[in-house]
Amino acid sequence: MIKILSEQIGRIIKSKKRLEETLNLKITNRGKEVSIVGSPEDEYIGQKVIDAINFGFLTSTALLIKTEENVFEILDIKNYTKRKDMKTIRGRLIGTGGRTLKTLTDLSNSHVELKDNQLGIIAPAENIEAIQNGIILIIQGSKQTNIYSFLEKNRPKPVEDLGLK
């Protein structure tokens, strides 16, 4: 049994049945405390999914963590810069009208969410390092266009099956 303190308790209660069916868990709540019961592996995945929902991801996006190739990571912006004006750095990450964040998401085949001075990333394990490096470079002041080309170069190539056997 794992107990998690949840800020987004309403969203978890609304999607409780879906979470229980998808994750093979029993979810109970008392106030803002959520308890999950299941097999150890299911509890671990359930904890990651609930952490992602608490971070601000949609339930459908957070459930992508259940697939083995997807990983949930949190980056703390303060760890990668000495600058004190976090508002400017958050502005660089979001971009005009959210374009930078959307482009990062599209190029890296991931889901990125910004909350206070933290960035949450749900991405396939092979893409997570590239997206983290790209975000760190933006935080440290690199131009967005350079980051886009970096992510395009590091994009995994799809395996083509030519049907030859």
C-alpha positions in Angstrom: 0.0 0.0 0.0 1.4 3.4 -1.0 0.0 6.7 0.3 0.4 9.8 -1.8 -0.6 13.4 -0.8 -2.5 14.9 -3.7 -3.1 18.5 -4.7 -5.4 17.4 -7.7 -7.7 15.2 -5.6 -10.7 16.2 -7.7 -9.2 15.1 -11.0 -8.1 11.8 -9.4 -11.6 11.1 -8.0 -13.3 11.9 -11.3 -11.1 9.4 -13.2 -10.8 6.9 -10.3 -12.7 4.1 -12.0 -10.7 4.5 -15.2 -7.4 4.6 -13.2 -8.4 1.4 -11.2 -9.3 -0.5 -14.4 -6.3 0.5 -16.4 -3.7 0.2 -13.7 -5.2 -2.9 -11.9 -5.2 -1.0 -8.6 -7.7 -0.3 -5.7 -7.7 3.5 -5.1 -9.1 5.1 -1.9 -8.9 8.6 -0.6 -9.2 10.3 2.7 -9.1 14.0 2.4 -6.1 14.9 0.2 -4.4 11.5 0.8 -4.7 8.9 -1.9 -4.0 5.2 -1.1 -3.2 2.7 -3.8 -3.2 -1.1 -3.3 -2.1 -3.7 -5.8 0.9 -5.7 -6.8 4.2 -3.9 -6.2 4.8 -3.3 -9.9 1.3 -1.9 -10.4 1.7 0.3 -7.3 4.9 1.8 -8.6 3.3 2.6 -12.0 0.2 3.9 -10.2 2.4 6.2 -8.1 4.1 7.6 -11.2 0.7 8.1 -12.9 -0.8 9.9 -9.9 2.4 12.1 -9.6 2.0 13.0 -13.2 -1.7 13.9 -12.7 -0.7 16.0 -9.6 1.9 17.7 -11.7 -0.8 18.9 -14.2 -0.9 16.3 -17.0 -4.3 15.1 -18.3 -5.3 11.7 -17.1 -5.1 10.3 -20.6 -1.5 11.6 -21.0 -0.5 10.4 -17.5 -1.7 6.9 -18.4 0.9 6.7 -21.2 3.4 6.0 -18.4 1.8 2.5 -18.1 3.4 1.5 -21.4 6.9 0.3 -20.7 8.6 2.6 -23.2 7.3 5.8 -21.6 9.0 7.5 -18.7 7.9 10.4 -16.4 10.7 12.8 -15.4 10.7 16.2 -13.5 13.3 18.8 -14.2 13.8 21.6 -11.7 14.7 24.8 -13.6 16.7 26.2 -10.7 19.2 23.4 -11.0 20.4 24.5 -14.4 20.7 28.3 -14.1 22.1 30.9 -11.7 19.7 33.6 -13.0 17.2 34.8 -10.5 14.5 35.9 -13.0 12.6 32.7 -13.3 9.8 34.5 -15.1 12.0 35.2 -18.1 13.3 31.6 -18.2 9.7 30.3 -18.0 8.8 32.7 -20.8 11.6 31.3 -23.0 10.4 27.8 -22.4 6.8 28.6 -23.2 7.5 30.9 -26.1 5.0 33.2 -27.8 1.6 31.7 -27.6 3.1 28.4 -26.3 4.8 27.8 -29.6 8.2 26.7 -28.1 6.6 24.2 -25.7 4.4 22.8 -28.5 7.4 22.5 -30.9 9.5 20.7 -28.3 6.6 18.3 -27.7 6.1 17.6 -31.5 9.8 17.2 -32.3 10.6 14.9 -29.4 7.4 12.8 -29.5 6.8 13.7 -25.8 4.5 15.6 -23.5 5.9 18.5 -21.6 4.1 20.5 -18.9 5.4 23.5 -17.0 4.4 24.0 -13.3 6.0 26.8 -11.2 9.8 26.3 -11.6 9.6 22.7 -12.7 9.1 20.9 -16.0 7.4 17.5 -16.3 8.2 15.3 -19.2 6.4 12.1 -20.3 8.4 10.6 -23.2 9.7 7.3 -24.6 12.9 6.3 -22.8 15.0 6.7 -25.9 13.9 10.3 -26.4 14.0 11.4 -22.7 17.7 12.3 -22.7 17.5 14.4 -25.9 14.4 16.4 -24.7 16.1 17.0 -21.3 19.3 18.2 -23.0 17.2 20.5 -25.3 15.3 22.0 -22.4 18.5 22.5 -20.4 20.1 24.3 -23.3 17.0 26.6 -23.6 17.2 27.3 -19.9 20.9 28.2 -20.2 20.2 30.7 -23.0 20.6 28.8 -26.4 18.4 29.9 -29.3 15.3 27.9 -29.8 16.0 27.3 -33.5 19.3 25.6 -32.5 17.4 23.4 -30.1 14.9 22.5 -32.8 17.6 21.3 -35.2 19.3 19.4 -32.3 16.1 17.6 -31.6 15.5 16.9 -35.3 19.0 15.3 -35.5 18.4 13.2 -32.4 15.0 12.1 -33.5 14.9 8.2 -33.6 14.5 6.9 -37.1 11.5 4.7 -37.8 12.4 1.1 -38.6 11.3 0.3 -42.1 10.1 -3.2 -42.8 10.8 -4.0 -46.4 9.1 -7.4 -46.1 12.3 -9.3 -47.0 12.8 -12.5 -45.2 
